[in-house]
Amino acid sequence: MQWIDSTLLFIGSLTASTLSSIAGGGAGLLQFPLLIFLGLPFSIALSTHKIATVAMGLGAAISHFKSGKLNLPLMVYLILAGSLGVILGANLVIRLESDTGELMLGVLILLLGCYSRIKPTLGQNEQAIHRDILGWLLGGIMLLIIGILNGSLTAGSGLVVTLFLVRWFGFSYKQAVALTLICVGLFWNGIGAIAITHAGAIPHWPWVPILLVASFCGGWLGAFLTQRLPNHVIKRAFELLTFAVGFKLIIGVF
């Protein structure tokens, strides 16, 4: 049975990471429930999943950095803005019931998907907005709040960051996905994995190597495809994954 579990882990993580890397979030849609299905308690599955998504972010980062189109000061801003929220959220998940939060996040993600769907031109081209001092300040506060969701819940916060970058700062979907995969997938989730482990949720280490390899490969493959796909395809992938993640979170509560 051990090799069957290992095969399921690899295929599920590779698929989840590839789709997430294209859409800008949602790896937990497949990976986290799979860890629960294979017998891990909630908090241990969450810490194990966080470590795996760091590998996905690393794979995506390597692919995107080679393109030479990333804005390093902007990445530092996104990382710092959400880091405190991630640490707060990681400590909250050990102490609080997650059902209410996951229900609210599921509804929010569904609404985000619907909003993107009814705005056909959203994120198709970059339109620099809210990039003044007040805009960066308010944006940082919102990213802090999203960071709390990232640290405490299982899936979907990356999708929220992606649409936030598109709607608030005017990035294209392609730009927003690249920033989300690196800043959230690599750094936020890395900080979250450390924080939740420090808070008492020790990852299931025997499965970590399989998840790391699969997530890294999926992150790299998704980023490779994203650089070659048009914005409207990435937008559609984002919308499909928001609907899937939103329904999954809501149904999981009941």
C-alpha positions in Angstrom: 0.0 0.0 0.0 2.9 2.3 0.6 3.8 2.6 -3.1 0.2 3.3 -4.0 0.1 6.2 -1.5 3.4 7.5 -2.9 2.1 7.3 -6.4 -1.2 9.2 -5.5 0.8 11.8 -3.6 3.1 12.4 -6.6 0.4 12.6 -9.3 -2.0 14.7 -7.1 0.8 17.1 -6.1 2.1 17.4 -9.7 -1.4 18.1 -11.1 -2.3 20.6 -8.3 1.0 22.5 -8.6 0.8 22.7 -12.4 -2.7 24.1 -12.4 -2.0 26.4 -9.5 1.1 27.8 -11.3 -1.0 28.6 -14.3 -3.9 30.2 -12.5 -2.1 31.9 -9.7 -3.2 29.8 -6.7 -5.4 26.9 -5.6 -2.8 24.1 -5.1 -4.6 23.1 -1.9 -7.7 22.2 -3.9 -6.2 18.7 -4.7 -3.1 18.4 -2.5 -4.5 19.2 0.9 -7.7 17.0 0.7 -5.4 14.2 -0.6 -3.2 14.5 2.6 -6.3 14.3 4.7 -7.6 11.3 2.7 -4.4 9.5 3.3 -4.8 9.9 7.1 -3.1 13.1 8.3 -4.8 15.3 10.9 -5.8 18.8 9.8 -2.9 20.8 11.2 -0.2 18.3 10.2 -1.7 18.1 6.7 -1.6 21.9 6.5 2.0 22.2 7.6 3.0 19.4 5.2 1.1 21.1 2.4 2.7 24.5 3.1 6.2 22.9 2.7 5.2 21.4 -0.6 3.9 24.7 -2.0 7.3 26.3 -1.2 8.8 23.9 -3.7 6.1 24.8 -6.2 7.0 28.5 -5.7 10.7 27.7 -6.2 10.0 25.9 -9.4 7.9 28.8 -10.7 10.5 31.3 -9.5 13.3 29.7 -11.5 11.2 29.7 -14.6 10.0 33.3 -14.2 13.4 34.7 -13.2 14.8 33.4 -16.5 12.3 35.6 -18.3 13.9 38.7 -16.8 10.6 40.5 -16.5 10.2 40.6 -12.7 10.2 43.7 -10.6 12.4 43.1 -7.5 11.3 46.1 -5.4 7.7 45.2 -6.0 8.4 41.6 -5.0 10.0 42.8 -1.7 6.9 44.9 -1.0 4.5 42.0 -1.5 6.6 39.7 0.6 6.9 42.1 3.5 3.3 43.2 3.3 1.9 39.7 3.8 4.5 38.1 6.1 3.2 39.4 9.4 -0.3 38.3 8.4 1.0 34.8 7.5 2.6 34.4 10.9 -0.5 35.6 12.7 -2.7 33.2 10.6 -0.3 30.2 11.2 -0.7 30.7 15.0 -4.5 31.1 14.7 -5.0 27.8 12.9 -3.6 25.9 15.9 -6.2 27.4 18.2 -9.3 28.1 16.2 -11.9 26.1 14.3 -11.4 26.5 10.6 -14.9 25.9 9.3 -16.1 29.4 9.6 -13.0 30.8 8.0 -13.1 28.3 5.2 -16.8 29.0 4.5 -16.2 32.7 4.2 -13.1 32.2 2.1 -15.0 29.8 -0.2 -17.8 32.4 -0.7 -15.2 35.2 -1.3 -13.3 33.1 -3.9 -16.6 32.3 -5.8 -17.5 36.0 -5.9 -14.0 36.8 -7.2 -14.4 34.2 -9.9 -17.8 35.6 -10.9 -16.4 39.2 -10.9 -13.6 38.2 -13.2 -16.0 36.3 -15.4 -18.3 39.3 -15.9 -15.3 41.6 -16.7 -14.0 40.3 -20.0 -11.3 42.9 -20.3 -10.1 42.6 -16.7 -6.3 41.9 -16.6 -5.8 41.6 -20.3 -3.4 44.5 -20.4 -1.5 46.4 -17.7 -3.1 49.6 -16.5 -1.0 51.2 -13.7 -3.4 52.4 -11.0 -3.1 53.0 -7.2 0.7 53.1 -7.4 1.1 56.2 -5.3 1.9 56.4 -1.6 -1.7 56.0 -0.4 -2.3 53.2 -2.9 0.7 51.2 -1.8 -0.3 51.8 1.9 -3.9 50.6 1.5 -2.7 47.8 -0.7 -0.2 46.7 2.0 -3.0 46.6 4.6 -5.1 44.4 2.3 -2.1 42.1 1.6 -1.6 41.8 5.4 -5.2 40.6 5.8 -4.9 38.2 2.9 -1.6 36.9 4.5 -3.7 35.9 7.6 -5.9 33.8 5.3 -2.8 32.3 3.7 -1.3 31.3 7.1 -4.5 29.9 8.6 -6.5 28.3 5.7 -5.9 25.4 3.3 -6.4 26.7 -0.2 -7.4 29.8 -2.2 -5.5 32.7 -0.7 -3.1 32.8 -3.8 -6.2 33.3 -6.0 -7.3 36.2 -3.9 -3.8 37.8 -4.2 -3.8 37.3 -8.0 -7.1 39.1 -8.5 -6.2 41.8 -6.0 -3.0 42.6 -7.9 -5.1 42.7 -11.1 -7.9 44.8 -9.7 -6.1 47.1 -7.3 -2.7 47.7 -9.0 -3.8 47.1 -12.6 -1.5 44.2 -13.5 -2.3 41.8 -16.3 -3.2 38.3 -15.3 0.2 37.0 -16.6 2.1 39.5 -14.4 -0.1 38.9 -11.3 0.3 35.1 -11.6 4.1 35.4 -11.8 4.2 37.7 -8.7 1.8 35.5 -6.7 3.6 32.3 -7.4 6.9 33.7 -6.3 5.9 36.0 -3.4 3.1 33.8 -2.0 4.1 30.3 -3.2 7.7 30.6 -2.2 8.0 33.3 0.5 4.6 33.5 2.2 4.2 29.7 2.3 7.8 29.3 3.4 7.2 31.7 6.4 3.9 30.0 7.0 5.5 26.5 7.1 8.1 27.6 9.6 5.5 29.5 11.8 2.9 26.6 11.9 5.7 24.1 12.6 7.0 26.3 15.4 3.4 26.6 16.7 3.2 22.8 17.1 2.0 21.3 13.8 5.0 19.1 12.8 4.9 18.1 9.1 4.7 14.4 8.1 8.4 14.2 7.0 8.3 10.8 5.3 6.0 12.2 2.6 7.8 15.6 2.2 10.4 14.4 -0.4 7.8 13.1 -2.8 5.7 16.3 -2.4 8.8 18.5 -2.9 9.8 16.9 -6.2 6.2 16.8 -7.6 5.5 20.4 -6.5 8.8 21.7 -7.9 8.1 20.1 -11.2 4.5 21.3 -11.3 5.5 24.9 -10.4 8.2 25.0 -13.1 5.9 23.4 -15.8 3.0 25.8 -14.9 5.3 28.8 -15.1 6.7 27.6 -18.4 3.3 27.4 -19.9 2.1 30.7 -18.4 4.9 32.6 -20.2 3.6 31.2 -23.5 -0.1 31.4 -23.0 -2.1 34.5 -23.9 -3.7 36.5 -21.1 -7.3 35.4 -21.9 -6.3 31.8 -21.4 -4.7 32.5 -18.0 -7.8 34.5 -17.0 -10.1 31.6 -17.9 -7.9 29.1 -16.0 -8.1 31.5 -13.0 -11.9 31.6 -13.2 -12.2 27.8 -13.5 -10.0 27.3 -10.5 -11.8 29.9 -8.4 -15.1 28.1 -9.0 -13.6 24.7 -8.1 -11.8 25.9 -5.0 -14.7 28.0 -3.8 -17.2 25.1 -4.1 -14.7 22.7 -2.5 -14.2 24.9 0.5 -18.0 25.5 1.0 -18.9 21.8 0.5 -16.1 20.7 2.8 -17.6 22.7 5.7 -20.9 20.9 5.4 
